[in-house]
Structures are given as structure tokens and as C-alpha cells.
Amino acid sequence: MTGASPLYVKPVIDLTGKHGLILGIANEHSIAAGCACAFTAAGATLAATYLNEKAKPFVAPVVAALNCPIFMPCDVQTSGALEAVFAKITQEWGKLDFLLHSIAFAPREDLHGRVTDCSAAGFSAAMDVSCHSFIRAAKLAEPLMRDGGTLLSVTFYGSERVVAHYNLMGPVKAALESTVRYIAAELGPQGIRANAISPGPIRTRAASGIDQFDELLAIAAAQAPERQLCSIEDVGSLAAFLVSDSARMITGTVIPVDGGQHLMA
């Protein structure tokens, strides 16, 4: 139905005219790539980043397929890199409607060891990249979201309960989820929402660094009520909904997309 009919309802996911920034595409199999595809399919225009020149060849084909007009390097551990991305967005668009933060890191020796044994430097690096960079991105996005907007991060249920071999990333993701709640409360009066998506385990490049990850995948598939693993497309569908106007009253939440695995003891 069209026209002025009172029964007309806009599509549930319509991102036409919206501009978003994607932090964390590693390759075509990454969670950020699945989300970027969903955003574009719903009509959004995207800016995307790549970690460094070594990573660029794996990210460039994804970005090219999505016709992203802004494509820049961004290592959040490099001084000024994140600020340069937002400066470009300010120059080109003058606004930002949503942001997806899908980056995480922990030094291998700290990730594969006990939390009890993690080094101060390793813990600091993991928190800086995986959590504090979300805070920095939110601060930079705030002045560009004059008409409101959405901030999304990606977490994992290892933040709430002990998952074998997830180790240091458990406390780090717990900190990220708490950060999302506080940012949602602080920026809510300005119409800026913040949420975290919690997918079940997905075979991505980042996840491959987790010790015995294949075992974790098998356990997840067996435990989930739907008896299957989620995909980057599943995560993308949820992300597109959350940045749409249809989710305007959802903020400060951690939303699982894991086939119900989070229900199981």
C-alpha cells in the first residue's frame, strides 16, 4: 500500500539515506562483513576501515562489492588513526547515523594462558583495543549524531560465564558490555542508542586465535536448541534491525543471536 493511507507501514528494515561506519572487517567471512552486507542491502551508505597494508587485500574486495565511498586504514593502537577516519566522515558527510565496532585483540601468550597469569601489558592491550576503542569511537561519533544514532559492539557469552579457552577475553567482553550500558544511559537523552550483539561462536579469522576453537564450535552446535551455529548473515540481519528506526526504543541491551545456546546450562 502507498499514499496517505493510515494503514501504510514503512518496511521494518529501511536504512535508505543513513550513513554508517564499520570498524573491523577482516575478510569476507568476518562478522563485520556480514553486517556491512546487511546494512548495504537495506539501503545504507558505508565507510569502512582496514587494519594495515597487510590486511588491506583481504578487506578491499568486500568494500568494493559494497561500493563504500570511504575506505581508510585504522589501527586503533596508532595515535590519530581513529580520529582521521572521523575527520574524513565529517568532511565528506557531516553526519553519522550508526557505527559498528567489531574489533578485538589479546596477545597470543595472554589469550592462551590462564586469566590468573595474564600480564599487565597483555591485559591493557586487550582492554584498549577491544573495549576502550569503543568508548573513543562513541565520543567521536557523538557530535556527528545530532539527530540521534546507534552504536553497536560485538560481544560473546563468555563474558557472563566461563567458557573453556576463552580466557582473558571473558573479562574484557564483560567490561565492553558494561561500557555499552553506561554509554546508552549517558547518550540516550540525545537520541543515541548503544547495544551489543552477542553471536554464538563463528569461524572467523579473529576466533581462530582461540585455543581449541573447533571443539568450542562443536559444543555450541550440540548445545543450542536449534542444533546449528549462527552465521555472519544472521548477525547482519540483527544488526540492520538494530540500527533501523524500527529499533528506536531498544538501547543498553546485550542481544544474543546463537540459536538459543545462551539458554542452556
Sequence and secondary structure as in RCSB ss.txt:
>XXXX:A:sequence
MTGASPLYVKPVIDLTGKHGLILGIANEHSIAAGCACAFTAAGATLAATYLNEKAKPFVAPVVAALNCPIFMPCD
VQTSGALEAVFAKITQEWGKLDFLLHSIAFAPREDLHGRVTDCSAAGFSAAMDVSCHSFIRAAKLAEPLMRDGGT
LLSVTFYGSERVVAHYNLMGPVKAALESTVRYIAAELGPQGIRANAISPGPIRTRAASGIDQFDELLAIAAAQAP
ERQLCSIEDVGSLAAFLVSDSARMITGTVIPVDGGQHLMA
>XXXX:A:secstr
  TT TT    SS  TT EEEEE   STTSHHHHHHHHHHHTT EEEEEESSTTTHHHHHHHHHHTT SEEEE  
TTSTTHHHHHHHHHHHHTS  SEEEE      HHHHSS GGG  HHHHHHHHIIIIIHHHHHHHHHGGG TT EE
EEEE  GGGTS  TTTTTHHHHHHHHHHHHHHHHHHHGGGTEEEEEEEE     TTGGGSTTHHHHHHHHHHHST
TSS   HHHHHHHHHHHHSGGGTT  S EEEESTTGGG  
